[in-house]
Amino acid sequence: MNLHHHDAIALSRRNLLRSTVLLGAGAALGGLPWGSDRAHAAAALEAEWPRVTAMLDKFVGERKVAGMVAALGWGKAAPNYIVRGSEAFDDPDAVGANSLFRAYSQTKPVTGMAAMMLIDEGKLKLDQPIADFVPEFANMKVAIDPKVSLDARPAKTQITVRHLLTHTAGLGYAGVGKNKVNDELLRLGVTPAVLSRTPIPGISPPVKTLPPNEFLKVAATVPLVAEPGTAWRYSMSLDVLGLVIERASGAKSFAQFMQERMFDPIGMTSSYFQVPQSEQHRLTSNYGLLAGLPLPIDPAGNSAYFDPPAFAFGGAGLVCTPADYDKFLMMIANGGMAGNKRVMSAAAVALGCTDLIPPGIDLTGTFVEGAGHGAGGRVGKGADAGTFGWAGAAGTVGFVNNRIGLRAGVYVQYMPSEALSIQKDFPGAVLGDLASRRGAM
C-alpha cells in the first residue's frame, strides 16, 4: 500500500529517489571562540544572510525537519555555517558541519568529476562507447513504448560516456517514473539506492540490489526508454558510470578509486559509501513526510548505511558531512586545487562544468530545462552562467558558481524532496541575500 501526502505528493519510491534542483546564482563556526564572542560572530553571520537564516528558522521551527545546516563559502576561504536544530527529533546532539547526511543524488557530480579525471588522463574518452568496458551493453534494445510494454527494437546508437554523464543514455531508473522499463529494473534488483533496513510498503524494493557485475549484466537485458543521445531521461546512468570508472581505471572497486583519487587528496575524511558503526553518533536520521508529519525512514541508530552496499552507488550512495561536500565544491571552484594539492587539471574541471548534452535534445519539462548538464550536474546558462551542482532525494542541495567564486549548500534529511520547498527556496535565498548585499555597497 502506498502512503500519500495530504496534497497528493506521494511518499513512494518514485518520489523518494527523484532529485530536483533550481540553481541560481571567513572561518567556520566550529573555529570561532566560545561564549559571547562566538554568539556575536554567529549573529553577524546570520545578519549577512538573513533570507537563508529565515529559511532555516522556518522549517526547523515548524518541526518539518529535525535540523538544517547551510554552508556558504567564497574562493579558497573556509566556509561559514548557519545551523539550526538537532541530528534527529529524538537526538539532543545539535546538527552541525560534521554531522553525516545522506547525499543521495548529490553523489552524481562527484562521480561525474571522477570520470573527468580519467578522460583527462586518456583512460576514457567522452564519446567512447561504454561497451568497450561493459561488452553486455554492445547490443542494447529500445522499448517501442515503455509506458505500455517491454516490446523493443535494436538501438541504432551505442551508449557513450557523454550519455552517462548527462542522462542521455536512455537508461531507466528503478522506481523513478512510471513505465514498464523502470518496473522491470525494480523487479530484477537493478536498484542502485539504499533507503531503510525496515521494509516500507510501497517503497522498499522487492529484492536486494544485485552485485556489480550481475547488476551490469542484468541491466543490459532490459530495454532502454529512449534511443541513446536523443532525449534527457533521469536515470541510473551515474551508477553505471561508477562501474565503468572502476573498470577503466583498473581499481579494485569504484569505492577504492574514489577514496584514493578524490576523498583522500581533497581531505574528505568523513565521506562514506558504508558508514562505520563508530560514526553512528554523527549520523542524522532520515524522515518521510506523511500528511506533513515526519516519520523515521532510516533512523540513525538502525541505519541501512551501516550495512555493506551491493557496491558503491555512483548515483546515490554517498553519505558525507557539510564540511566534506564543501571541500569538493571548493576544489571545483579553485580549478581542481585542494589547498596546494592538485586533484584534477583545470581543463578537466572546466570541461565537466560545461554543457555536455548532445545537440538537438529538447529539455522542455525536464529538471534541466533552460540550462545544461555537465559531469553529473546541472550547468547554468544566461544569468545563471557559471553554476554547477545538483540536489539529493533527502532535500540536500550543493552548488558552486565559478563566475563569482561562491560555494553554497544546504543539508537536511526528509523525503520526498518535493514535499517541502527547501530545494527551490535555498538558491533563491542565497541569490536574494547576495543582491541585497550588493545593493547596500
RODO-983750 format. One line per 10 residues: number of its first residue (from 0); for each residue z, y, x of N, C-alpha, C, O. Coordinates in steps of 0.05 Angstrom, whole numbers. Layout:
N
NUM> Z,Y,X,Z,Y,X,Z,Y,X,Z,Y,X | ...
This chain:
441
0> 0,-24,17,0,0,0,0,25,18,17,27,35 | -19,43,13,-19,68,28,1,88,17,6,89,-7 | 13,104,35,31,125,27,15,151,26,-4,154,41 | 22,169,8,7,194,6,25,218,6,47,219,-6 | 15,239,20,28,265,20,24,277,-8,4,272,-21 | 43,295,-16,41,305,-44,16,322,-49,7,324,-72 | 4,333,-27,-21,348,-32,-45,332,-24,-66,344,-16 | -43,306,-26,-65,287,-22,-74,283,7,-95,272,12 | -57,293,26,-62,286,54,-51,258,58,-27,254,57 | -68,238,63,-59,211,64,-44,205,90,-54,212,112
10> -21,192,88,-8,181,112,-19,154,117,-6,133,113 | -44,154,127,-59,129,131,-66,127,160,-63,146,175 | -75,103,169,-82,100,197,-105,120,204,-106,130,226 | -123,124,185,-145,143,190,-135,170,197,-143,182,217 | -116,181,181,-106,208,187,-87,209,210,-86,229,224 | -73,187,215,-54,187,237,-69,189,263,-59,200,282 | -93,177,265,-107,176,290,-127,199,294,-139,202,315 | -132,214,273,-150,237,275,-137,258,293,-113,261,293 | -153,274,306,-143,296,322,-162,319,319,-185,318,329 | -153,340,306,-170,364,303,-156,387,318,-132,387,320
20> -172,406,327,-161,429,341,-180,452,339,-205,448,341 | -170,475,334,-185,500,335,-175,516,359,-153,526,359 | -192,518,380,-183,531,404,-194,559,405,-218,563,401 | -177,579,410,-185,606,415,-175,614,442,-162,602,460 | -183,635,439,-172,645,463,-141,644,466,-130,653,486 | 105,669,709,133,671,712,147,646,720,135,630,733 | 169,642,713,184,618,720,191,603,695,195,615,674 | 193,577,697,202,560,674,230,567,667,246,574,685 | 237,564,641,264,570,633,284,552,648,307,560,652 | 276,528,655,293,510,669,302,521,696,323,512,707
30> 287,540,707,295,551,733,309,578,731,316,590,751 | 314,587,706,327,612,702,357,609,705,368,587,702 | 372,631,711,401,629,714,414,622,688,403,626,666 | 438,611,689,453,604,666,468,628,654,468,650,666 | 480,625,631,496,646,619,479,668,607,457,664,598 | 490,692,608,478,715,594,451,722,606,433,731,592 | 448,719,633,422,725,645,400,707,635,378,716,630 | 407,681,631,388,663,620,380,670,592,357,669,584 | 400,677,576,395,685,548,377,710,547,359,711,530 | 383,729,564,367,754,565,338,747,573,319,759,562
40> 335,730,593,308,723,601,293,709,579,269,714,575 | 306,690,565,293,677,543,285,696,521,264,694,510 | 303,715,515,297,735,494,274,752,502,257,759,486 | 272,759,528,250,776,538,223,761,535,203,772,527 | 224,735,542,200,719,540,191,717,511,167,720,505 | 209,712,493,202,709,464,192,736,453,176,736,435 | 202,758,464,192,784,455,163,788,464,148,803,451 | 155,775,486,127,777,495,108,759,478,84,765,476 | 120,739,465,104,720,449,116,718,421,126,696,414 | 117,740,406,131,739,380,118,721,359,133,708,344
50> 92,719,359,79,701,339,83,672,346,89,656,328 | 82,665,371,87,638,380,116,631,373,122,609,363 | 134,649,380,163,644,374,168,640,344,183,622,336 | 156,658,328,160,656,299,149,630,288,160,619,269 | 127,620,300,116,594,291,136,572,296,140,555,279 | 148,571,319,168,550,326,192,553,308,202,533,297 | 201,577,304,224,582,286,218,572,258,236,560,245 | 194,576,248,188,568,221,188,538,217,202,528,200 | 174,523,234,171,494,229,197,479,236,204,460,222 | 211,488,256,237,475,263,258,484,243,275,468,234
60> 258,510,236,278,520,217,276,507,190,296,503,176 | 251,501,181,247,488,155,251,458,157,247,444,137 | 258,447,181,262,419,185,237,402,178,239,379,170 | 214,414,183,189,398,181,186,381,205,175,359,204 | 196,391,228,195,376,253,222,379,266,237,397,261 | 228,359,284,255,359,297,256,380,319,276,393,323 | 234,382,335,234,401,357,206,408,365,187,394,359 | 204,431,379,178,440,389,181,454,415,202,467,421 | 161,451,432,160,465,458,133,479,460,112,466,456 | 133,504,467,109,519,473,109,524,503,129,534,514
70> 87,517,517,85,521,546,62,542,550,40,538,540 | 68,563,565,49,584,569,49,592,598,70,599,609 | 25,592,610,24,598,639,-1,613,646,-21,614,632 | 1,626,670,-22,642,680,-28,633,708,-10,631,725 | -54,629,714,-63,625,741,-47,602,755,-46,580,745 | -36,609,779,-21,590,795,9,592,790,25,577,802 | 17,609,772,46,613,766,57,591,749,42,579,733 | 82,584,753,95,564,737,95,573,708,95,597,703 | 96,555,689,95,562,661,121,573,651,142,568,663 | 120,587,629,144,594,613,145,576,589,124,567,579
80> 169,570,580,173,552,557,189,566,536,210,579,541 | 180,564,511,195,572,488,202,546,473,184,530,467 | 227,541,468,236,516,458,253,520,433,268,539,430 | 251,501,414,268,501,390,273,471,382,255,454,385 | 297,466,373,303,440,362,311,419,382,318,425,405 | 311,394,372,320,371,388,299,350,391,278,352,378 | 304,330,407,284,308,412,281,290,387,260,276,385 | 300,290,370,298,276,344,318,287,325,337,300,334 | 314,283,299,334,293,280,361,280,284,381,293,277 | 362,256,295,388,243,299,396,243,329,413,227,337
90> 383,261,344,389,263,373,399,291,379,385,310,374 | 423,293,390,433,320,396,420,333,420,424,357,425 | 405,318,437,393,329,460,372,350,453,354,344,437 | 374,373,464,354,394,459,327,386,471,326,374,492 | 306,392,456,279,387,466,273,407,489,284,429,489 | 257,399,508,251,417,530,226,409,545,211,391,537 | 222,423,568,198,419,584,196,390,595,174,381,602 | 219,377,598,219,350,609,223,328,588,229,305,595 | 221,335,563,221,315,542,194,301,541,174,313,547 | 194,276,533,170,260,532,157,260,505,171,254,485
100> 132,266,503,117,268,478,93,249,479,81,245,501 | 86,237,457,62,221,454,38,240,453,35,255,434 | 21,239,473,-2,257,475,-25,249,456,-41,265,448 | -26,223,450,-49,212,435,-75,223,445,-81,219,469 | -91,236,429,-118,244,438,-119,266,458,-140,273,469 | -96,278,465,-95,296,488,-100,281,514,-103,293,535 | -99,255,512,-106,238,535,-136,241,542,-144,238,565 | -153,247,522,-182,246,526,-191,265,548,-208,257,564 | -182,291,549,-192,308,571,-183,298,599,-197,302,619 | -160,285,601,-150,274,626,-169,252,635,-177,251,659
110> -176,234,617,-195,213,623,-223,225,630,-236,215,648 | -231,245,614,-256,257,620,-258,269,647,-279,266,661 | -237,282,657,-237,294,683,-236,272,705,-247,275,727 | -224,249,699,-224,227,717,-253,217,721,-261,210,744 | -268,216,700,-296,208,702,-312,228,719,-330,221,734 | -305,254,716,-319,274,732,-315,271,762,-332,277,778 | -291,260,769,-286,254,797,-306,234,808,-318,238,829 | -311,213,792,-329,192,801,-358,201,800,-374,193,817 | -365,218,781,-392,230,781,-396,247,806,-418,246,818 | -376,262,813,-377,279,837,-381,262,862,-393,271,882
120> -369,238,862,-370,220,886,-394,202,885,-399,187,904 | -410,203,864,-434,187,862,-429,158,853,-447,142,854 | -405,152,845,-398,125,835,-406,122,806,-409,99,796 | -409,144,792,-420,145,765,-441,166,764,-440,185,780 | -460,164,746,-479,186,741,-477,193,711,-471,177,694 | -480,219,706,-476,229,679,-494,215,659,-485,209,637 | -518,210,666,-537,198,647,-542,168,654,-564,158,647 | -523,156,666,-525,127,673,-517,110,650,-497,115,637 | -533,89,644,-525,71,623,-499,57,630,-495,47,652 | -481,55,611,-455,41,616,-459,11,618,-441,-3,628
130> -482,1,610,-488,-27,613,-489,-35,642,-488,-59,649 | -492,-16,660,-491,-22,689,-464,-33,697,-461,-48,716 | -443,-26,681,-416,-34,687,-406,-53,665,-388,-70,670 | -416,-51,641,-409,-68,619,-435,-80,607,-446,-69,588 | -444,-102,619,-470,-113,611,-472,-119,581,-494,-119,570 | -449,-125,569,-449,-131,540,-461,-108,523,-471,-113,501 | -460,-84,534,-470,-61,519,-500,-56,522,-510,-35,514 | -513,-74,535,-542,-70,540,-560,-73,516,-582,-62,515 | -550,-88,496,-567,-94,472,-552,-87,447,-547,-105,430 | -544,-62,444,-529,-54,420,-547,-53,395,-571,-49,397
140> -534,-55,373,-547,-51,347,-535,-27,332,-512,-20,337 | -550,-16,315,-541,8,299,-541,1,270,-561,-10,259 | -518,6,256,-516,0,228,-537,17,212,-539,41,217 | -551,4,194,-571,19,179,-557,38,160,-567,61,157 | -536,30,147,-519,48,130,-491,38,133,-482,21,117 | -475,49,152,-448,38,157,-429,41,134,-409,28,133 | -436,59,115,-418,61,91,-421,38,72,-404,32,56 | -443,23,75,-450,2,56,-446,-26,68,-434,-43,55 | -455,-30,92,-454,-57,104,-457,-56,134,-460,-34,146 | -455,-79,147,-458,-81,176,-487,-89,183,-492,-96,206
150> -505,-89,163,-533,-95,169,-543,-75,190,-537,-51,188 | -557,-84,210,-563,-67,233,-591,-73,245,-603,-94,240 | -601,-53,260,-626,-55,275,-620,-51,304,-599,-41,311 | -637,-60,322,-633,-55,351,-632,-25,357,-648,-9,347 | -614,-17,375,-613,10,384,-637,16,402,-647,-1,416 | -647,41,400,-670,49,416,-662,61,443,-678,62,461 | -637,69,445,-627,83,468,-602,70,480,-585,60,465 | -600,70,506,-576,59,519,-554,80,517,-558,104,520 | -529,71,514,-505,88,515,-501,96,544,-501,79,562 | -497,122,549,-493,133,576,-465,144,579,-450,147,560
160> -458,150,604,-432,163,609,-430,189,595,-408,195,584 | -451,205,594,-451,230,579,-444,225,550,-428,240,538 | -455,205,538,-450,199,510,-420,193,505,-408,202,486 | -408,177,524,-380,171,521,-362,196,524,-343,199,509 | -369,213,542,-354,238,547,-354,256,522,-334,270,517 | -376,256,507,-380,276,486,-380,265,458,-388,279,439 | -371,240,454,-371,227,427,-399,227,414,-402,230,390 | -419,222,431,-446,220,420,-458,192,426,-482,188,426 | -440,172,432,-449,145,438,-455,130,412,-469,109,414 | -446,139,389,-450,124,364,-429,103,359,-431,88,340
170> -409,101,376,-388,82,373,-370,89,349,-368,112,341 | -358,68,337,-339,73,315,-311,78,326,-307,80,350 | -292,79,307,-264,84,315,-247,71,294,-245,80,271 | -233,49,301,-218,33,282,-199,50,266,-182,63,277 | -202,49,240,-183,63,222,-188,93,219,-174,106,203 | -208,104,233,-213,133,231,-240,137,217,-261,133,229 | -239,145,192,-264,148,177,-270,122,163,-268,101,174 | -277,124,138,-281,101,121,-310,91,122,-327,104,110 | -314,70,137,-340,57,137,-337,28,146,-316,21,156 | -357,12,142,-356,-17,148,-352,-22,178,-339,-41,185
180> -363,-5,195,-361,-9,223,-332,-6,232,-321,-23,246 | -319,16,224,-291,21,232,-273,0,220,-253,-8,233 | -278,-9,196,-263,-30,183,-265,-56,200,-245,-70,203 | -289,-62,210,-293,-86,225,-279,-85,252,-267,-104,261 | -280,-62,265,-265,-58,290,-235,-62,286,-222,-75,303 | -225,-52,264,-197,-55,258,-190,-85,254,-170,-95,264 | -207,-99,240,-202,-127,233,-202,-144,259,-188,-164,261 | -219,-137,278,-223,-153,302,-203,-146,324,-203,-160,344 | -187,-125,321,-168,-118,341,-179,-99,363,-167,-97,384 | -201,-86,356,-213,-66,375,-200,-39,367,-213,-21,357
190> -173,-38,373,-156,-16,362,-141,-3,386,-118,-11,391 | -153,16,399,-140,28,423,-120,50,417,-124,73,423 | -98,42,405,-76,61,399,-51,46,393,-52,22,384 | -28,59,397,-2,47,390,12,66,371,12,90,374 | 24,54,350,38,71,330,68,64,329,85,82,332 | 75,39,325,102,32,320,107,2,325,89,-14,324 | 132,-5,332,140,-33,334,143,-45,306,139,-70,303 | 148,-29,286,153,-38,259,127,-36,243,116,-15,241 | 118,-58,232,93,-57,215,97,-37,192,117,-38,178 | 77,-20,188,77,0,167,55,-6,148,31,-5,156
200> 61,-13,123,39,-20,104,18,1,102,23,25,99 | -7,-8,104,-30,11,102,-36,26,127,-56,41,128 | -20,23,148,-24,38,172,-27,20,196,-45,23,212 | -8,2,200,-8,-15,224,-33,-33,224,-41,-43,203 | -46,-37,247,-69,-55,249,-62,-83,242,-39,-92,247 | -80,-98,230,-74,-126,222,-70,-145,245,-56,-166,242 | -82,-140,268,-79,-157,291,-74,-140,316,-79,-116,316 | -63,-153,337,-58,-139,361,-84,-130,375,-105,-143,372 | -82,-108,390,-105,-99,406,-113,-120,427,-96,-132,440 | -139,-124,430,-149,-144,449,-145,-134,478,-144,-110,482
210> -141,-152,497,-140,-144,525,-167,-132,534,-187,-136,520 | -168,-118,556,-191,-101,563,-218,-115,563,-237,-105,551 | -221,-137,577,-247,-150,579,-256,-160,551,-279,-158,544 | -237,-171,536,-243,-181,509,-249,-157,491,-267,-159,473 | -235,-136,495,-239,-111,479,-268,-102,481,-282,-97,461 | -278,-101,506,-306,-92,510,-326,-112,499,-345,-105,487 | -320,-138,504,-339,-158,495,-342,-158,464,-364,-160,454 | -319,-156,450,-320,-156,421,-331,-130,410,-346,-130,391 | -323,-108,423,-333,-82,414,-364,-81,414,-376,-69,397 | -376,-94,434,-405,-94,437,-419,-110,415,-443,-108,411
220> -404,-127,401,-416,-143,379,-416,-128,352,-429,-137,333 | -402,-106,351,-400,-90,326,-422,-68,326,-424,-55,347 | -437,-65,305,-458,-44,305,-447,-16,310,-423,-10,304 | -464,1,320,-457,30,323,-460,43,296,-474,33,278 | -448,67,293,-450,82,269,-474,102,270,-482,113,250 | -485,106,294,-508,124,297,-522,116,323,-511,105,341 | -548,123,324,-563,119,348,-551,136,371,-546,159,367 | -547,124,395,-536,139,417,-552,165,422,-577,165,423 | -537,187,427,-549,212,434,-561,228,411,-575,248,416 | -555,220,386,-567,234,363,-547,247,344,-554,263,327
230> -521,240,347,-501,251,328,-474,252,342,-468,236,360 | -457,271,333,-429,273,343,-412,258,323,-409,265,300 | -400,236,333,-382,219,317,-357,214,333,-357,200,353 | -334,224,323,-309,220,337,-304,190,339,-307,175,319 | -296,180,363,-297,152,368,-278,143,389,-262,158,400 | -279,117,395,-264,104,416,-278,107,443,-271,92,462 | -296,125,446,-313,127,470,-297,132,495,-304,122,517 | -275,147,494,-259,153,518,-243,129,526,-236,126,549 | -236,111,507,-223,86,514,-242,68,528,-234,55,548 | -267,66,519,-287,51,533,-292,63,560,-295,49,580
240> -293,90,562,-298,103,587,-276,97,607,-282,93,631 | -251,95,599,-230,88,617,-235,61,630,-229,58,654 | -245,42,616,-251,16,627,-276,16,644,-278,1,664 | -295,34,638,-318,38,655,-308,50,682,-318,42,703 | -290,69,681,-279,81,705,-265,60,722,-269,60,747 | -250,42,709,-237,21,724,-258,4,740,-253,-2,763 | -280,-3,727,-300,-20,740,-315,-5,761,-321,-15,782 | -323,20,755,-339,36,774,-323,43,799,-335,45,821 | -298,47,796,-281,55,819,-272,32,836,-265,35,859 | -272,8,824,-261,-15,838,-231,-17,837,-219,-33,851
250> -218,0,821,-189,0,819,-180,-26,805,-194,-38,789 | -155,-33,810,-143,-57,798,-142,-53,767,-146,-72,753 | -138,-29,758,-137,-22,730,-142,8,726,-140,23,746 | -148,16,702,-151,44,696,-125,59,701,-124,81,711 | -103,46,693,-76,58,697,-71,63,727,-60,84,734 | -78,44,744,-75,48,772,-92,71,783,-83,88,798 | -117,72,773,-134,94,782,-122,121,774,-121,139,791 | -112,123,750,-100,149,741,-76,156,757,-71,179,764 | -59,136,763,-35,141,778,-42,152,806,-30,171,816 | -61,138,819,-67,144,847,-85,169,850,-82,184,870
260> -103,173,832,-122,195,835,-116,220,819,-126,241,826 | -100,217,798,-94,240,781,-64,247,781,-56,269,789 | -48,228,771,-19,235,767,-5,241,794,8,262,796 | -7,224,813,7,228,839,-2,254,853,15,270,861 | -28,258,857,-37,283,870,-29,308,856,-23,328,869 | -29,308,829,-22,332,814,8,336,813,17,359,809 | 23,314,817,52,316,814,61,311,786,83,320,778 | 45,296,771,53,289,743,71,264,744,62,241,740 | 96,269,750,116,248,755,127,236,729,142,216,730 | 121,247,706,131,237,681,108,233,661,109,241,638
270> 87,219,671,64,212,654,61,182,654,58,170,676 | 60,170,630,61,141,629,42,130,607,37,144,587 | 32,106,612,19,91,590,39,70,579,35,60,557 | 60,64,594,83,49,584,108,64,594,112,67,618 | 125,72,575,148,88,582,170,69,593,177,50,580 | 180,75,617,203,58,627,227,61,609,233,82,599 | 241,39,605,265,39,588,285,59,599,301,71,584 | 285,64,625,304,83,637,299,111,628,317,128,632 | 275,117,617,269,144,608,273,148,578,265,168,567 | 285,129,565,289,130,536,303,155,528,298,166,506
280> 322,165,544,338,188,537,321,213,535,330,233,524 | 296,213,546,279,237,545,257,234,524,243,254,518 | 254,211,513,232,206,494,239,218,466,261,214,456 | 220,233,455,223,244,428,217,222,408,204,202,415 | 225,226,383,218,208,361,194,219,347,190,243,345 | 177,201,337,153,209,322,158,204,293,169,183,285 | 149,222,276,154,221,247,128,222,231,108,233,240 | 129,209,208,108,212,188,118,229,165,140,225,156 | 101,247,157,109,265,135,101,253,108,78,248,103 | 121,248,91,117,236,65,128,255,44,152,260,44
290> 111,267,27,119,287,8,133,310,22,153,321,12 | 124,316,46,136,338,62,161,331,77,172,348,91 | 170,306,74,195,298,87,188,281,112,172,262,109 | 201,286,135,195,270,158,211,243,158,235,243,155 | 196,222,161,207,195,163,200,183,190,177,185,198 | 218,170,204,212,160,231,191,138,230,194,118,216 | 170,141,246,149,121,250,155,106,276,154,81,276 | 161,121,297,166,109,323,191,122,335,188,141,351 | 215,112,328,239,124,338,243,120,368,235,100,379 | 254,140,381,257,139,410,273,114,419,268,104,441
300> 292,106,404,309,83,412,295,56,409,305,36,420 | 273,55,395,259,29,390,229,34,390,215,26,372 | 219,48,411,192,56,411,173,34,420,179,18,437 | 149,34,408,128,16,416,118,22,445,106,5,457 | 124,46,454,114,54,481,131,42,503,124,45,527 | 153,28,497,167,12,517,154,-14,523,159,-27,543 | 136,-23,505,122,-48,508,97,-44,524,84,-23,523 | 89,-63,541,64,-60,556,40,-60,537,38,-77,520 | 23,-40,539,-1,-39,522,-21,-60,530,-19,-71,552 | -40,-66,512,-61,-85,519,-76,-76,544,-84,-92,561
310> -79,-50,547,-89,-37,571,-84,-7,568,-76,2,546 | -88,8,589,-83,37,587,-106,50,571,-129,50,579 | -99,61,547,-119,72,529,-127,100,539,-111,118,538 | -152,102,548,-162,128,558,-166,149,537,-169,172,543 | -166,140,511,-170,159,490,-145,168,475,-145,188,461 | -123,153,479,-99,159,462,-73,147,473,-54,146,458 | -72,139,498,-49,123,507,-28,138,522,-7,126,529 | -31,163,529,-13,177,547,12,187,534,11,198,512 | 35,183,547,60,196,540,68,213,564,68,203,586 | 73,239,560,80,256,582,97,279,573,102,283,549
320> 106,295,592,122,319,586,105,344,584,83,344,595 | 115,365,570,100,390,571,96,400,600,75,412,606 | 115,396,617,113,405,645,90,390,659,75,402,674 | 87,364,654,66,349,667,39,357,656,20,360,672 | 36,360,630,10,366,619,1,394,628,-22,399,633 | 21,412,632,14,439,642,4,437,671,-14,452,678 | 14,418,686,4,414,713,-25,405,713,-41,414,730 | -33,388,694,-61,381,691,-78,405,684,-98,410,696 | -68,421,664,-83,445,657,-85,465,680,-105,478,683 | -63,467,695,-63,485,718,-84,476,739,-98,493,751
330> -87,450,743,-107,440,761,-135,448,752,-152,456,768 | -140,446,725,-166,455,715,-170,485,719,-191,493,727 | -149,500,712,-151,529,714,-156,539,743,-167,560,747 | -147,522,762,-150,530,790,-171,514,805,-170,510,829 | -192,506,789,-215,495,801,-211,469,817,-224,464,837 | -192,453,807,-188,427,819,-165,426,840,-160,405,852 | -151,449,843,-129,450,863,-103,446,848,-98,457,827 | -85,431,860,-57,428,851,-40,438,875,-35,423,893 | -31,463,873,-18,475,896,-38,478,918,-59,490,915 | -32,467,942,-50,468,965,-67,442,967,-81,438,987
340> -65,425,947,-79,399,948,-103,399,930,-101,406,907 | -126,390,941,-150,389,924,-151,362,911,-151,341,924 | -151,362,884,-151,338,868,-180,331,860,-188,308,860 | -195,352,853,-223,349,845,-238,372,858,-227,392,865 | -264,369,861,-280,391,871,-283,412,849,-282,406,825 | -287,437,857,-291,458,837,-315,453,820,-316,460,797 | -336,441,833,-361,436,818,-356,415,796,-367,417,774 | -339,394,802,-334,374,782,-318,385,759,-324,378,736 | -299,403,764,-284,415,743,-302,433,726,-301,432,701 | -319,449,739,-337,467,724,-356,451,707,-360,459,684
350> -367,429,717,-385,413,700,-370,401,677,-381,400,655 | -346,392,681,-330,380,659,-323,400,638,-318,392,615 | -322,425,644,-315,446,625,-340,459,613,-337,480,599 | -363,448,617,-387,458,604,-396,440,581,-386,417,579 | -413,450,565,-423,435,542,-442,413,551,-463,419,561 | -433,388,548,-449,365,558,-463,350,535,-475,329,539 | -461,360,510,-473,347,487,-504,347,491,-515,368,497 | -516,324,486,-546,324,487,-558,344,468,-547,349,447 | -580,356,475,-592,377,458,-602,366,431,-609,342,429 | -601,384,412,-612,377,386,-593,364,366,-601,357,344
360> -568,361,373,-549,348,355,-536,368,337,-527,389,345 | -536,363,311,-525,380,291,-495,376,290,-485,354,284 | -479,396,296,-450,394,297,-437,404,271,-412,406,270 | -452,410,251,-441,420,225,-422,400,214,-428,377,211 | -398,410,208,-378,393,195,-361,376,214,-344,362,205 | -367,378,240,-351,363,260,-328,380,270,-326,403,264 | -310,367,286,-288,381,298,-297,402,318,-281,421,324 | -321,401,328,-330,419,348,-352,438,338,-367,449,353 | -354,441,311,-374,459,300,-370,487,312,-347,497,313 | -391,500,320,-390,526,332,-382,527,361,-379,548,373
370> -378,503,373,-370,501,401,-387,480,414,-408,472,405 | -377,470,437,-390,448,451,-369,427,458,-346,429,451 | -378,407,473,-360,386,482,-366,379,511,-388,373,518 | -345,380,527,-348,373,555,-336,346,562,-341,327,548 | -321,345,583,-309,319,593,-285,312,576,-262,314,586 | -290,303,552,-267,294,535,-254,316,520,-234,311,506 | -263,341,521,-250,363,508,-270,383,496,-293,384,504 | -260,399,478,-276,419,465,-281,443,484,-263,451,498 | -305,453,484,-313,475,501,-320,499,484,-337,497,467 | -306,521,488,-310,545,472,-336,559,479,-346,558,502
380> -348,573,459,-372,589,463,-367,616,451,-348,621,436 | -384,635,458,-382,662,448,-355,675,456,-349,676,479 | -340,685,436,-315,697,441,-295,678,454,-276,686,467 | -299,652,449,-281,631,460,-291,620,486,-280,600,496 | -311,632,499,-322,622,524,-300,619,544,-283,636,547 | -301,597,559,-281,592,580,-259,574,572,-243,565,589 | -257,567,546,-235,550,537,-244,520,539,-267,513,535 | -224,504,545,-228,475,546,-202,461,539,-181,468,550 | -203,442,521,-179,428,514,-183,411,489,-205,409,478 | -161,399,480,-162,382,457,-134,380,445,-115,391,455
390> -131,364,423,-106,361,410,-99,332,407,-115,314,413 | -75,326,397,-66,299,393,-59,293,365,-53,311,349 | -59,268,357,-54,259,330,-26,265,320,-21,265,296 | -7,270,339,20,276,331,26,306,332,49,314,335 | 5,323,330,9,351,328,7,368,353,8,392,352 | 4,355,376,3,370,401,-24,384,405,-44,376,394 | -23,405,421,-48,419,429,-45,427,458,-23,435,467 | -66,425,474,-66,436,501,-93,447,508,-113,433,505 | -94,471,519,-120,482,527,-116,502,550,-94,512,555 | -138,507,563,-139,526,585,-162,545,579,-183,537,568
400> -159,570,586,-180,590,585,-187,598,614,-173,614,625 | -208,586,625,-214,591,653,-224,620,657,-223,629,680 | -233,633,637,-243,660,640,-220,680,646,-224,698,662 | -197,675,634,-174,694,639,-151,680,653,-131,693,659 | -153,654,659,-132,640,674,-108,632,658,-87,628,669 | -111,630,631,-89,623,613,-87,593,609,-108,580,606 | -63,583,609,-57,556,600,-38,557,577,-19,573,577 | -42,541,556,-25,541,533,-23,513,521,-43,499,520 | 0,506,511,4,481,498,27,482,479,47,496,484 | 26,466,458,49,463,440,54,433,437,35,417,434
410> 79,425,437,87,397,437,107,392,415,127,405,412 | 100,372,398,114,366,374,107,337,366,87,327,377 | 121,325,347,115,297,340,117,293,310,139,289,300 | 94,293,297,93,287,268,65,278,262,46,284,277 | 62,263,241,36,252,233,34,252,202,54,249,189 | 10,255,191,-15,263,205,-15,292,213,-1,308,202 | -31,298,234,-30,326,244,-39,346,223,-31,369,225 | -56,338,204,-65,357,184,-44,363,163,-48,381,147 | -21,349,163,-1,354,143,13,381,147,23,392,128 | 12,391,171,23,418,177,1,434,191,-18,422,201
420> 4,460,192,-17,477,203,-13,484,232,-25,503,242 | 4,469,246,11,475,274,-13,477,292,-16,496,307 | -31,457,291,-54,457,309,-73,480,304,-86,490,322 | -74,490,280,-90,513,273,-76,539,280,-88,558,291 | -49,539,275,-34,564,279,-29,571,308,-29,594,315 | -25,551,325,-17,556,352,-38,573,368,-30,593,379 | -63,564,369,-82,580,384,-85,609,373,-88,628,387 | -83,611,346,-84,637,334,-60,655,341,-63,679,345 | -36,642,343,-12,657,350,-14,667,379,-7,689,386 | -24,649,397,-28,657,425,-48,680,427,-43,700,441
430> -70,678,413,-90,699,414,-80,725,402,-85,746,413 | -64,723,380,-53,747,368,-33,761,387,-33,786,388 | -17,746,400,3,758,419,-11,771,443,-3,792,452 | -33,758,452,-48,770,474,-61,796,466,-61,815,481 | -72,796,442,-85,820,432,-65,843,429,-71,866,435 | -41,837,419,-20,857,416,-11,868,443,-7,892,446 | -9,851,463,-1,860,490,-23,878,502,-17,898,515 | -48,870,498,-70,887,508,-70,914,494,-75,935,506 | -64,914,468,-64,939,453,-42,957,461,-44,981,459 | -20,946,472,3,962,480,1,974,508,16,991,516
440> -20,964,522,-23,973,550,-35,1001,551,-39,1012,573
